[in-house]
Amino acid sequence: MRFSFAPIVIASIGLFMGGCASRAHLTTPSGFAEIDSDKYDYRATNPNGVVVGVRTHANDVHGNLDFWTGVLSKNLEEQSYKPDAKAHSIKTHEGIEGRQIRYTVASSGREEKYWLTLFVTDKRVYVVEAAGDSAYFDQDVLPKVEAAIASLDLG
Protein backbone atom coordinates (compact mmCIF):
# COMPACT_ATOMS: atom_id res chain seq x y z
CA MET A 1 0.00 0.00 0.00
CA ARG A 2 1.36 3.41 -0.97
CA PHE A 3 1.23 6.20 1.63
CA SER A 4 3.63 8.74 0.16
CA PHE A 5 0.93 11.45 0.46
CA ALA A 6 3.01 14.39 -0.70
CA PRO A 7 4.82 15.81 2.34
CA ILE A 8 2.37 16.96 4.95
CA VAL A 9 2.63 20.67 4.36
CA ILE A 10 -0.15 21.51 6.72
CA ALA A 11 2.14 20.56 9.62
CA SER A 12 3.78 23.92 9.13
CA ILE A 13 0.57 25.71 10.03
CA GLY A 14 1.01 24.39 13.54
CA LEU A 15 3.15 27.48 14.01
CA PHE A 16 0.04 29.56 13.41
CA MET A 17 -2.60 27.47 15.14
CA GLY A 18 -3.11 25.91 18.53
CA GLY A 19 -4.11 22.36 19.36
CA CYS A 20 -7.16 20.34 18.55
CA ALA A 21 -10.13 20.00 20.88
CA SER A 22 -12.88 18.95 18.50
CA ARG A 23 -12.99 15.69 16.53
CA ALA A 24 -14.27 16.31 13.02
CA HIS A 25 -15.27 13.31 10.92
CA LEU A 26 -16.00 12.34 7.31
CA THR A 27 -18.11 9.51 5.95
CA THR A 28 -15.70 6.81 4.78
CA PRO A 29 -15.92 6.50 0.99
CA SER A 30 -16.76 3.16 -0.62
CA GLY A 31 -13.55 1.22 -1.27
CA PHE A 32 -11.68 3.11 1.47
CA ALA A 33 -10.86 2.02 5.02
CA GLU A 34 -10.52 4.26 8.05
CA ILE A 35 -7.02 4.23 9.52
CA ASP A 36 -5.69 5.41 12.87
CA SER A 37 -3.67 8.58 12.93
CA ASP A 38 -2.45 10.74 15.79
CA LYS A 39 -2.21 13.75 13.47
CA TYR A 40 -5.75 13.60 12.05
CA ASP A 41 -9.22 13.62 13.56
CA TYR A 42 -10.15 11.22 10.76
CA ARG A 43 -8.18 9.55 7.98
CA ALA A 44 -8.98 6.88 5.39
CA THR A 45 -7.17 5.31 2.45
CA ASN A 46 -7.94 3.10 -0.51
CA PRO A 47 -5.77 0.17 -1.70
CA ASN A 48 -3.86 2.46 -4.10
CA GLY A 49 -2.83 4.89 -1.37
CA VAL A 50 -5.27 7.70 -2.10
CA VAL A 51 -5.98 9.26 1.29
CA VAL A 52 -8.55 11.64 2.69
CA GLY A 53 -8.36 13.15 6.14
CA VAL A 54 -9.45 16.01 8.34
CA ARG A 55 -7.69 17.92 11.09
CA THR A 56 -9.08 20.50 13.44
CA HIS A 57 -7.03 23.41 14.75
CA ALA A 58 -7.86 26.26 17.09
CA ASN A 59 -8.42 29.54 15.28
CA ASP A 60 -6.42 31.48 17.87
CA VAL A 61 -5.70 34.37 15.51
CA HIS A 62 -9.42 34.62 14.59
CA GLY A 63 -8.63 34.52 10.86
CA ASN A 64 -11.48 34.14 8.40
CA LEU A 65 -11.72 31.82 5.39
CA ASP A 66 -9.90 34.31 3.12
CA PHE A 67 -7.07 34.64 5.62
CA TRP A 68 -6.50 30.90 6.05
CA THR A 69 -6.85 30.21 2.34
CA GLY A 70 -4.19 32.84 1.66
CA VAL A 71 -1.79 31.59 4.35
CA LEU A 72 -2.00 27.96 3.30
CA SER A 73 -1.94 28.69 -0.44
CA LYS A 74 1.23 30.73 -0.06
CA ASN A 75 2.83 27.99 2.03
CA LEU A 76 1.99 25.30 -0.53
CA GLU A 77 3.12 27.31 -3.52
CA GLU A 78 6.44 28.04 -1.79
CA GLN A 79 6.87 24.25 -1.59
CA SER A 80 6.35 23.81 -5.37
CA TYR A 81 2.66 22.86 -5.24
CA LYS A 82 1.00 24.11 -8.41
CA PRO A 83 -2.68 25.04 -8.25
CA ASP A 84 -4.77 23.35 -10.96
CA ALA A 85 -7.21 26.28 -10.81
CA LYS A 86 -8.20 29.14 -8.53
CA ALA A 87 -9.75 28.43 -5.16
CA HIS A 88 -13.45 27.71 -5.42
CA SER A 89 -16.30 27.74 -2.94
CA ILE A 90 -17.61 24.44 -1.64
CA LYS A 91 -20.41 23.45 0.74
CA THR A 92 -20.93 20.44 2.92
CA HIS A 93 -24.23 18.55 2.92
CA GLU A 94 -25.07 20.55 6.06
CA GLY A 95 -24.52 23.84 4.20
CA ILE A 96 -21.20 24.76 5.81
CA GLU A 97 -19.29 26.98 3.39
CA GLY A 98 -15.63 26.40 2.68
CA ARG A 99 -12.95 26.85 0.07
CA GLN A 100 -11.05 24.27 -1.95
CA ILE A 101 -7.86 24.46 -3.99
CA ARG A 102 -6.64 21.50 -6.01
CA TYR A 103 -2.90 21.16 -6.51
CA THR A 104 -0.43 19.02 -8.41
CA VAL A 105 3.05 18.30 -7.08
CA ALA A 106 5.98 16.16 -8.16
CA SER A 107 6.97 13.56 -5.60
CA SER A 108 9.64 10.89 -6.12
CA GLY A 109 9.40 11.32 -9.88
CA ARG A 110 5.62 10.90 -9.90
CA GLU A 111 2.80 13.42 -10.18
CA GLU A 112 0.50 13.59 -7.18
CA LYS A 113 -2.79 15.34 -6.59
CA TYR A 114 -3.35 17.25 -3.38
CA TRP A 115 -6.70 18.84 -2.52
CA LEU A 116 -6.87 21.35 0.30
CA THR A 117 -10.36 22.18 1.56
CA LEU A 118 -10.86 24.64 4.42
CA PHE A 119 -13.82 25.37 6.64
CA VAL A 120 -13.44 28.13 9.24
CA THR A 121 -15.44 29.12 12.30
CA ASP A 122 -14.63 31.75 14.92
CA LYS A 123 -13.04 29.06 17.08
CA ARG A 124 -11.78 26.38 14.68
CA VAL A 125 -10.11 25.77 11.32
CA TYR A 126 -11.06 22.47 9.67
CA VAL A 127 -8.45 21.31 7.17
CA VAL A 128 -9.64 18.53 4.88
CA GLU A 129 -6.89 16.98 2.78
CA ALA A 130 -7.12 14.49 -0.06
CA ALA A 131 -4.07 13.24 -1.89
CA GLY A 132 -2.62 10.47 -3.95
CA ASP A 133 -0.74 9.49 -7.06
CA SER A 134 -2.41 11.15 -10.06
CA ALA A 135 -2.67 7.77 -11.79
CA TYR A 136 -4.99 6.56 -8.99
CA PHE A 137 -6.91 9.82 -8.53
CA ASP A 138 -9.20 8.73 -11.36
CA GLN A 139 -12.85 9.03 -12.39
CA ASP A 140 -13.81 6.27 -9.95
CA VAL A 141 -12.09 7.92 -6.98
CA LEU A 142 -12.93 11.60 -7.64
CA PRO A 143 -16.66 11.46 -6.81
CA LYS A 144 -15.96 9.36 -3.71
CA VAL A 145 -13.47 11.90 -2.39
CA GLU A 146 -15.79 14.80 -3.23
CA ALA A 147 -18.66 13.07 -1.38
CA ALA A 148 -16.43 12.42 1.66
CA ILE A 149 -15.45 16.10 1.81
CA ALA A 150 -19.10 17.16 1.52
CA SER A 151 -19.95 14.83 4.43
CA LEU A 152 -17.81 16.78 6.92
CA ASP A 153 -19.24 16.65 10.44
CA LEU A 154 -17.61 19.30 12.62
CA GLY A 155 -17.82 17.11 15.70
Protein Blocks (a to p, Z undefined) as FASTA:
>chain_A
ZZklpadfklmmmmmpccdfbdcdddddehiacdddfkbmbdcddfkopacdddddddfk
opafklmmmmmmmmmmmnopacfbdcdddddfkopacddddddddeehiacddddddddd
fkbccdddddddfklmcfklmmmmmmmmmmpcgZZ
